[in-house]
Amino acid sequence: MKIMIASDIHGSALYCRRLIEEYEKEKADRLFLLGDILYHGPRNDLPDEYAPKKVIEMLNEKKDEIFCVRGNCDTEVDQMVLNFPILADYAVLAVGDRLVYATHGHVFNENNLPPLKKGDILLNGHTHVPKCTEHESFVYMNPGSVSIPKENSARGYIILENGVFTWKSLDGDTIMTYRA
């Protein structure tokens, strides 16, 4: 199975459209969103082409292909307009012999760990910075942001296929890879 992992759309119709175009080019089976879908939040400037209603429409067209965890900017009101579940605080994926604990990152993150065993992977969004760091007991991963990248990073996502995580820009360029 090929999974596209993305985070922090923040209501940008422009970059949601670009993400879906890449999703279709990648021929991914599922789109896994790590939260902050519709609202830009009080600390961020409005992203390009801020149009949450358009984002709702685009994502609802893919409702059977999306799974999601809740970001700090996602609310019950957002769930009322999105036709796929968005309010789970975390999801757990098995990748080979490893567990991937996926959450937005505003509660559990590199500095505040959820229950992990040695070798598990913590997957977050929230910081808007793509990252892959091997710690002594776990691996930390972040796809960065689709719409509001920080620290001069590219707008991007991760492809997970056959135990390999590949970070890509929205232009489809490979940034880095990690074999689980």
Secondary structure, 3 states (H helix, E strand, C coil): CEEEEECCCCCEHHHHHHHHHHHHHHCCCEEEECCCCCCCCCCCCCCCCECHHHHHHHHHCCHHHEEECCCCCCCHHHHHHCCCCCCCCEEEEEECCEEEEEECCCCCECCECCCCCCCEEEECCCCCCEEEEECCCEEEEEECCCCCCCCCCCCEEEEEECCEEEEEECCCCEEEEEEC
